[in-house]
Amino acid sequence: MKRLLFLFLVLAALVIVPFLIWGGTFEATMEPGKLAASFQEARGWAWLAGIGLLVIDLFLPVLGTAVMSALGLVYGWLLGGLLSATGSIAAGMLAYGLCFRAGRRAARWLAGDKGLAEGERLFCGELGGWLVALSRWMPVLPEVVACLAGLARMPMRRFFPALCAGSVPMGFVFAWIGHSGEDRPVFALVLSAVLPPVIWVGFRALYLRKRETAASDR
């Protein structure tokens, strides 16, 4: 467990360091009002810029929630929510894919045999889906958890639904906040705590039903 925790801290540090170096500059540049104004001026292609910013959040200190709110303000809560969710899902898939491609050798080198086995048990079990879904709403954790899931070889059939369960409601919530033009941190916090678990339970029920159906057909 210590090696797995060490790996988590290393990945977290890699995410946090860019914030410490460039966070102030990005925060000033991506202030919600300025960002929304820039998106409105370039409405024809702002959707692509928004998705791109959400994806590179994996490497740079992009304020993802500000981007989602700006997309909601420019395109409305529905289209803005879809664009925000798409960007968040793409970022999660990129992190997962890069670390999955790194292979077991890299994972073993970083976490050790014991740490790798612990990571596989964690992410291939029931708790792994919850971690992925809930992490999308937290600072720093989305990138770290998606990378850990890739290194631990979490099955795609479990990772992708969990990723969507966290990313889709988050995208719509912050797009709605931007569309409404109101700052409602308490409302967003309540939804961030309630929606991902509820949606993941739905995905889990469908997955279990599908698995039971497949087992009965054998």
N, C-alpha and C positions, 0 to 999 in steps of 0.2 A: 504493500500500500504506500510505503514511503517513496518508492521509485515512481509510482503513478502520480503521487502528489507533486514530486519534484518536476516531472514532465509537465504537469498542469501549470506550475509556477513559471517554468521556462517559457511556455507558450504564451502565458499571460504577460510576461515581461516583454516579449517580442511585440505584443499588441500595444502595451502601455507606453513603451519607449517613444514611438512616433508621436503619441499624444503629448508627452512631456517636451519633445523637441519642437513640434510644429503646431501643437494644439491651440495655442493662443492665436496664431495667424489664421488657422482654419476657422476658428470660432468667430473671429472678427469678419472674415470673408463670407462665412456662411450663416451670418445672422439671419434668422427667418424672414424678416422684412426685406432685406437686400436680396436674398436668394429668390424669394417670391417675385420681386420686381424683375430680376434677371430672367426668370422663367417666363414671365408674362411678355417681356419684350421679344423673346425667342420661342413663342408658343408652338410654332410649327415643328421644332425639333427638341424642345425642352424635355419631352418625355424620354427621349433617348439619353440626354444628358443626365436626367434624374436616375434612370436605371444604371447608367455607367457609374455615377457617383456612389450608389448603393453597393455596387459590385467591388469597387476599389476600396471600399471601407475595410476590406480584408487586409489592405496594405497601408492605408493612409488614414489619419484621424478625421474622417468625414463624419459630420453630425447627421447620422441617418434619419433621426426623427425630424430634423429640420427639413431635409430633402422630401420626406413623405408629406409633411404639412404643406410645403410649397407645391407639390404635385396636386394635392387636394384643393388648394386655393385656385390653381390655374385650370385644372381639368374637372373639378367637382369630386365629390366623395366616391362615386362609383368608379369612374375611369381612373381617378387618382389612386384609389385603393388598389385596383388591379395592377397598376403600374408599380406601386410601392411594394405590393406582395411579390410581384415578378422579380424586382430587383433584390429583395431580401432572399428569396428562394435561390436566385442565381448565385448570390454571394455564398450562401451555405453550401450549394452544390460544388462551387469552385474550391472552397476550403476542403470539403470532404474528398473531392476527386484528386486534388494535389497530394493530400496526405495518404490517400489510398494507393495512389501510384507510387508513392515513396517506397512502399513494400514492407514486408515483415523484417527485412534486414535492418532498415532504418529504425523501425519501431523497436526492435530488439536492442539496438544500440542506444536508443534514447531512454528506454524504460527498463531494459533488462528482461530476461525470460519471465521472471516472476511478475514484474510490473505489467508486461504485455499480457500475460494470462489474466491478471486482475482486470485490465482494461477490456479484454474480450468478454469476460463474464459480466462486467458492468454494462457494456453497450449492446451486447447480444441478448441481454435479459430484459425483463419488463421495465426496469428503471431507466434503461438507456433512452427509450422513447420519450419518457417524461423529461429527462435532462435536455434533450434536443429541443423539444417543444417550448419548455419554459425558458430556456436560455436565450431565445430570440428576443425576449423582452428586457434583458438585462444588459448593462454596459459591459464591454470586454468579453463576456461569456459567449456570445454567439460564435465568434471566430474560434475561440479556444475549444469549445465543445465540438464544433463541426470538425476541427482538425483531429481531436482525440477520437471521434467516431470513425474517421477515415483510417487513422493509424491502427485502431482496434478492429478494423474490418467489419464494422457494423453492417449487417445486410441492408442492401438498398431498399428492399421491400419494407423494412422497418424504419430506416432513416428518412426516406423521402416523405412518407405520410406525417411523421413527427415534425419534420421541417415545415411542411405546409400548415400543420396544426398551430404552429407558433407564428409563422410569417404572415399568413393570410389575415387573421384578425388584427394583428399589429398594423399591417399596412392600411386596412380600412379605418381603424381607430384614429391613427394620426392623420390620414387623409381627411377624415371627417372633421377633426379638430382644425385643420388648415382651412377647410371649406367653410366652416362655421365662423371662422375669424375670431374664435375665442380661445383663450388659454385655460384649459381645464385639466390641470395636472392630477387632481384627485380622481376625477372621472376616468382618466386614462389609466391611473394606477389600479383602480378597482377592476376595470376590464382586463388589464394585464395580468391580474391575479386569477381571474375567474374564467375567461374565455379559453386560453390554451388548454387547461386541464379538461374542460368540458368537451372541446373539440377532439382532443386526443382520446378521450373515452369512447367517442363515437367511432373514430378510426379503429380503435382497438376492438370494439364490438364487431365491426365489419370484418376485420382481419380474422378474429377467432371464428366467426360464422363461416367465412370462406374456408378456413383450415378444417373445421369440422365437416363441412360439405365435401371437401376433397378427400378426407379420411374415410367418410362413409361410402364414397364412390369406389374405393379400392376393393 
